[in-house]
Structure formats: C-alpha cells, structure tokens
Amino acid sequence: MPVPVPRQRETPAEAGGQAVLHTATIATATATATATAPPHASPLTLLVIEDDPAGGLTVPEILDSDGHRIRLRTARNLVEAERLLTPDVHCILLDLSLPETSPRATATTTATATATAVDQLATLHQVLRLAPRHAVLVLTSEADAERAAEAVRVGAQDFLFRDELDGRLLSRAIRYAVERKRADIAQYKLAESKLRAQENARLERGLLPTPLLEGSDLRFAARYRPGRSRALLGGDFYDAVRTPDGTVHAMIGDVCGHGPDEAALGVELRIAWRALTLAGLCGDDLLATLQEVLEVERPCEEIFATLCTVDISPDGRHAGLCLAGHPAPLVSRPGRPARLLPYENSGPALGLLPRARWPRRQVELGGTWSLMLYTDGLIEGRIGEGKERLGQDGMVEMINRHLDRGLSGEGLLEASVTEARRLNGGELTDDVAVVLLSRAEG
C-alpha cells in the first residue's frame, strides 16, 4: 500500500534560497536506502514527524534485493506521532522546525528575546521523552548548524541538513542511528548492572552475618549460595555467637519459599535469634519466641521456617541440640566416620503449630570434633538424570570421602557444595547454607 509522505512547509528562510525537503526527496532517499542496505538486514521502519497542513503525496513500497524495505510512517505533530509509535518503529526523523505541541506550548505565553538553544529544542525533548528507546535523527537547515549540534548533545543520534540530503546519506544515517542507539542502551544496561553488583556486594556485607566468637577456641567456616537467579540472599540463614559465660551458640534455618519476602524474613529471624540469644534465652524458650516473631512478620499464614540450634558448653565437650523440623547436624571425630546426630523427638517447624514445644537434647562431642549444620538445599539435589536425590545418607558418604582426602574447614565445605552441584547436573535450585564448627583439643 502506498505510504503518504508530506512535503516540507516553506519557511521565510527557505523561500530565500534554502532547499526544501519534499516528497520526491524522501522517495529518492528511500529507494537509495533500500538499494544500499547491507545484506540480510532486518526491515526498518522510519517515522517522519513533519508539519504539513496541505497534506502529502505518496510513494510506492520499495523492496531491496532481499525483499526488505525501509517503511515510512508520517505524523504532522506529536499527537499523531505517539499514535504511530508502535514497537516496530526503529528510527524517528524529526523536523526541528516543527512547532511545539505540548500543553505548555499551546498556552498563551509571551515570547522573550533571550531564548536559548535548549528552549528551541523543546519539541526534541518531548520526542525523547515519548520514545526513550528509539533512535532519533533531526532535520534542519545548514544555517542552523549550532542548534543541530545541540540536538545531538541532548540526545539525538545525528542531524541531517535538508540541502545536503540524498539517498545514500539518509540510508547510512538511519542504520547508524539505530545501531548507535542499540549500543547506547547496551552500555547503559552494562553500567546499571555493574552498579547493581556493587550495591549487592555492599548489601551482602550487611545482611550476611559476622560471627561473634571472640575468645572461643572453636573454628568457624560457612558457605552460602542462594537458589534464585541473580539473587543476593535466599530464605536460608545462619549465625553464631559466644555469650559472656563462654557458651558458643550456633544456628541455621530455612524459610519456605524462594522469593524476596522469604529472604527478608530469614534476615529478620537471624537478627531476632542473635538478640534473644545474647539476652540469655536458649532452647525451647528461644524457639517459642522466634515463632512469635515469625507469625507477626510473615507475609501470609502458609509461611513457616525450619531451624536447628546448638549451644556448645564452655569446655567444648558437650552441646545442647534443638531441631524445629530441620535436618540433624553431622558430627565427625578423628578415627571415626562422620554420622548424623540423633534427631528423635524433634519439634515442628516454626509457624506450623501454636504452643508447640521443642525438646533440647544433650549431645556428647568429646575433645576433637567437627560439627556441620546445613539446609536441605544441600541434600535435595538430584543424582544424575533420574528422580533420586542425594539425601542425608548420600551426603554423609560424600562428606566421609572428603574427610578421607584430608579436607577440613573451608575446603571441606567448598568441595561438598561443588560435588552436590555436579551430581545435580547443574546449579542447585534451592538455597544452600552450610556451617562448620570445629574444635581440636590441644
């Protein structure tokens, strides 16, 4: 179907000899553009915004050798332009002599003799706000070169002079403008991504805990991997503190779900646990209070959290264990294979049952030992292509293999998470947190 292209209205300056952009110029330029387009180029659509009250002539569709064409759309003002600015438009050609059509421009105002170049580019500013992701070319006379350069400075990709316009120039300008705009957007996204990564690093330092173990002879190591893509934190959380009496308290927990609300709730529960522990609460009293915190802070009643807490005596040889629907820790001692601590009589997850109780079980650790707390993300990864999961038994076997290789501390945790990921055939979908407390009797 033929596409209407309006002719440029003559201005007093153009009547004195300036060349005028008219339908024949656009038609010739479009024909040359399709003839000089690079092979296999995607078809482009150009929106021409030009004031022409008298209406315009038409030009037929012009195809290049690959069947591609530069399609033309025309608008006489910004109202029409907004209607025609669909996602398939790639580039806008704006006549800088177009009158401003915003409500501010149509209101009665008194012109001043001190108008600046920015004031004269009001229409361009409107187009840039209207089409922030589109390439924009501006069209003006050679006598207006200063304003054309200012147009590029404020956001246009390039400018064209009416009296120098030809098909090759228009073709090149359109394609260069589109590619330049794409490059600008890509650069902006890259810069935004870098800033986000820097901000995430700052947030991570604030949200992930720094254990308070000064004065303790225990060694601490941890690994944390959120399951959500590009996430900073998941719903898993952990912490460790030493109270004034010399007892070391550690915990690990998991809020059900994987969204930002669950991650925020995990941080709240961790902070509440630290505050309550330093205030002297332990065992059942501590978990009951944490359940009250969860019930107040959770976004909906279906949200619950599992938790494992241990309190290690000042001499390091004994520990109290409480489980709230959480997998039991794993303990290893010299000359013995690692094994799971007893998990009978554990209580329910926090938030499931009102007035629930969480028995505290006494555990003998001995002189030299390592205690590993973990979330179920480590054991729920699949093994190979089937539905079988690693599970607690598979995890114990894996840990024993790494212990036989002499791994400990950070190296043990890193190897364990890496192997679980390898067995899963790729990234683990659930959050993973692992904490290792170790003691060597000297």
N, C-alpha and C positions, 0 to 999 in steps of 0.2 A: 504494500500500500504506500502511495506517495506520502512524504512527510513534509508538512508546511515549515518553511524557514522564513522568518520575517526579514525585511530589509532594514538596514540601519537608518534611523531618522537623521537627517542632516541637521547639524548644529551650525550656528553662525561661523564658528571657526572653520568647519569643514566646507562651508559654502565658499570660503575664500581660497580653496585650492586643495584642502585635505582630501585624501582618498576616502571613500566610503565603503564599509563592509556591507555587501548586499547578497541577495540570494545566489547569484551566479558565482560569487567568490566562495561561499560556503560549499556550493555544489562542486566546483572545481577542486577545492581543497579536500573534500570528502573523497572524491574519485581518486585523487593522487594518494591520499592516505591509505586507501584500501590496496592500491597497487604497490605501495612501498612497505606494507606491513610485513613483519617477519613471518616466516613460515610457521604454521601450526599455532599462530597467535589466537587467543580467545577473542570472540567478538566483543567489541567495546560499544558502549552507549554514551553519547555526549549530550548533555543537557545545556542548551544555549539559552541564557537569560538576557533578553534584549528587548527594549521598549520599542514597539512598532504599532501605533494605533491604527495604521492603514491596513494592517494585515500583511501577509506574505505570500510569495509564490510557493511552488512545490518542486521537489526534486525526486526522481525515482530512486528505488533501492539500488545500491551499487554493491556488487559482490566482488571479492578478490578471487584469486586463483584457487584458494582453499575453500571458497564458499563463505568466507567471513566478511562482515561489513562493519563499518562504523555507523551505528544507528544514531539518528538525530531526533532529539525532542526539543521543543521550543516553549519558552514561557515569556510572557510580557512583563511579569512582575513576580515578586517573591511569593505571593499567594498562590499563583499558578505553579511556580517552581516547587513549592512544598508538596503540592498535589502530585506532581510528576516525578518527585524524587523517590523512586522505588529502589529496592536493593540492587537491581540490575544496572543502575546508572553507575558508571565508573568515573566520569570526569564532568566538571562544570566549566563552561566558558561564560564568564560574566563581563558584560559591558559596563565599564566603570562610569559611563555617563548615565546609567540607569538611575532614575530618581529614587530616593529613599522612600520605602513604603511602610515603614513601621508606624504604629500609632503616634510615636513621638514626632515622626517626620510630618505626619498629616495634620498634627495640631497646629494651631496658629502660633507662630513664633516670629521673632524679629531677627533677621539675619545680621551678623556682625562682620566687620571687615577683617577681623583677626582670626578667621577660621584657619585651623591648622590642617596638615596633611591627614592626620588621624580623623579629624571631623569629616573631611571629604571622602573618607573610606568607610563611612557608616554602613553603606549597603554591603560592602565586602564583609564587614564584621557580622552583619546579620546572616549572610550566606555561610560563613564559617561556623556560626552557632547552629545554623539549620542543618549543615552537612559536615560534622566534625571528622568523619571518616572518609570523605570523598576528596579526590584531587581537584584543585581549583586553579583555572587559568583566568587571567584578567586581560581584557582587551581595551586598548586606549590609543590615543594618537601619539606620534613621536614627540610632539611638543610637550606632552605630559609625562616625560620620562621619569622625572623625580617622583611623581605620585605612583608610577608603576613600580619603581624600586621599593617604595614604602609599602606597597601592597604585598610584595614578596616577603618583606621583613615581618609583617604582621600575620602571615600565614598562607598566602597563595603560593603555589608551586612554581609558577613562572608567569611572565607577561608577554603579550604579543602586541605589535604595532599594526594598525589597520593598513597603512600604506606599504608595509613590507610583507604582508601575509600572502603565502602561497600554499599550495597543497602539501609540498614536502615539509615545509616548516610546521604546518598545523598537525600533520601526521606525527612528526617527531615530538612536538610539544605535548600532544595528548598522551602518547605512550611513555615519554619520560616523566610526565607529571604523575601518571598512575603508578609507575614503578617507584618514583621518589616518595610518594605518599605511603606506599606499602612499606618502604624502607624506614620512613619516619615512625610509622606505627609499630614496626618490629623493634626499632630502637627504644621507643617509649616503653614497650612491654618488657624488654630486657632490663632497662633501668628500674622499672617498677618491681620486677622480680628480684633484682639484687637488693633493693631497699627492703622488700618484704623478708628476704632471707636474713638480712642484718637485724631487722626488728625481731624476727623469730628467735634468732640467737640470743638477743637481749632478754626476750621473754622467757626463753628456756632456762637461762641462768637464774631467773627469779622464781619460776614455777617448780622446777625440779629441786629436790631438797639437798641441802648440805648437811650431812650427818653431824650431830653434836656428840662426839665421842672423846673429847679431850680428857686425858687422864686414864683412859682404858687401854689395856694391852691387847684388845681384840683388833684384828684387821678387817677392813670393810671393803667390799667391791660390789658394783652394781652394773647392770646393763638394762637399757630401756629402748624399746622400739615400738612406736605407735603403728597400729594397723591401717589407719586411714591414710590414703594417698596425700602427700604434701602436708600432713598434719603435724603440728608441733607436739601435742600431747593426746594420749588416748584416755580411756577410762581407768587404766591401771595406775596405781600409786604405791609409794613405799616411803619409809623413813626409819631413822634410828637415832636415839638419844641416850645419853647417860645421865641419870639423876644423881643428886648430891650424895646419896648413900652408896654409890658405886655400882648400882644395878644398871645394866645395859638393856634397853627396851628396843625392840625392832618390830616392824610390821610390814605387811604387804597386802594390797587389796585390789579389788576389781569391781568397777561399776558396770552393770549390764548395759550393753549398747555401745555404739562407736561414734556418736556424734559429739559436737562441741559442748552440748549441755552435760553429757556424761563426763567429759573431760573436766569441765568446770566443777562438777560435783566431786570428782575424785580429788581435786586440789583442795576443796573445802573440807573434805573428810580428813585428808592428811594433816592440814593445819589444825583442825579440831583435835585430832589424835595427839599431836605434839603438845598442844596447850594442856589438854587433860592429863597427859602422862606427866608432864613437868609439875602439874598441880597435885600429883600424888595418886591419881586413880589408876587402877590396874584390873585386869581380868574381867569378870562379869560386870562390875560397876562401870568400867570404861566402855565396854561394848554396848551396854544398855543406853548410856548417854550418847554414844555415837549414833545409835539407831534413832534417837530423838532428833538429832541434828539432820540425819538423812530424811526423816519424814517431813521436816519443815522445809528443807532446801530442794528436794527432788521436784522436777517439773511435772511428774504425774505419779499416781499411786502404783503403777506397774514397775517402777524403777526399784531395784534392790542392789545390794553390794555384798560381795563375799570378802572375808577378812581373815588373816592369820596374824596372831600376835605372839611374840615370845618375850619373856623377861629373864635375863641371864643374871645369876647371882654374882655378887662382887668377886667371889673367888673363881668364877668362870667354870665351875664344875657341875652346876645344876641349872635348870631352866623351867619356867612355867609356860605351858602352851595352851592357847585358846584358839579354836577354829570356829568360824562362823560361815559354814557352807563352803570352805576353801580347801584346796588340796593340801595334804600334810607336807611339812618340810622334809628334806632329805638330809641325813647326817652321815658323815664319813669319819672314820678313825684310822690311824695307822695300822696296817696289817690286817684290816677287815674290809670287806666290800661295803660300799655305801648302801644305805637302806632307808626306807621311809620311817618316820616317827609314827608311833601309834596314833590312830585317828578315830578310835571308837568314842562314842558319847560326845561327838562334836555338836555344836548348836546350829540353828538355821542361819541362813544368810540374813544380813541386816535388812529390815524393811519388809520381811515376809510375814512374821507373826508378832502380834502385840504381846508385851510382857513375856518375851522369850528369855531363856536362860542360856548361858554359855559356860559350861564347866571348865575349870582350869586344871590341866593335868601336869603333874610333876614329872620331869624327864631328867635322867642321869646322863651327863655329857662326858665326864671324865676329864683327863688332863689336856690332851691334844685332840682337836676335832675341827671339823668344818661343817657349818650348818647352812643349807641352801634353801631360801624361800623363793617361790616362783608363782606366776599366774598361769591360768590354764591355756593361755596362748602358746606356751612352750610345748604342751603335751597334746594339743588338739590338732596340730598339723598332720596332714595325710602322709602316708608312706607309699611312694610310687604313685601309680595311676588308679589304684583301687580306692575303696572307701575306708580301708583300715587306717587308723590313726596311731600316732606314736604311743600315746598313753603313758601312764606313770611307770609301768614295768619297762617299757621301751626306753623311757628317759633314764631310769636307774641303770640299765645296761649301758646306755650311751655315756653317762657320767663315769661309770666304772672303767670304761675303755680309756677315757681321757685321763683318769687318775692313774691308770697303769702306765700311761705315757709320761707321767711326772708332771702333768699340768696342775696348776693351782691358781687361786686368785682371779685376776682379770683374764688371764689366758684361758682358764677353765670355762669361765662364763662366755667369752667370745667364741671359743670352739664349740660350745654346746649350742648357742643360738645359731651359729653358722651351719652346723650339721642339721639341726632341725629344719632350717630353711632349705637345705639341699635335699633332704628326704622328702620335703613337701613339693619339690619340683619348682620352686619359685618362692616369692615373697609370702610370708605368713600373713593371713588375712586378719587375724585377731591381734590385739595388743599383746606385747610380751614385756614383762618386767621380771628380772632375776636379781636377787640379793644374796651375797655370800658373806657370812661372818666366820672368822677363823681364829683359833687360839692355839699357840704352841707353848706347852709347859716347859719352862726353862729351868 
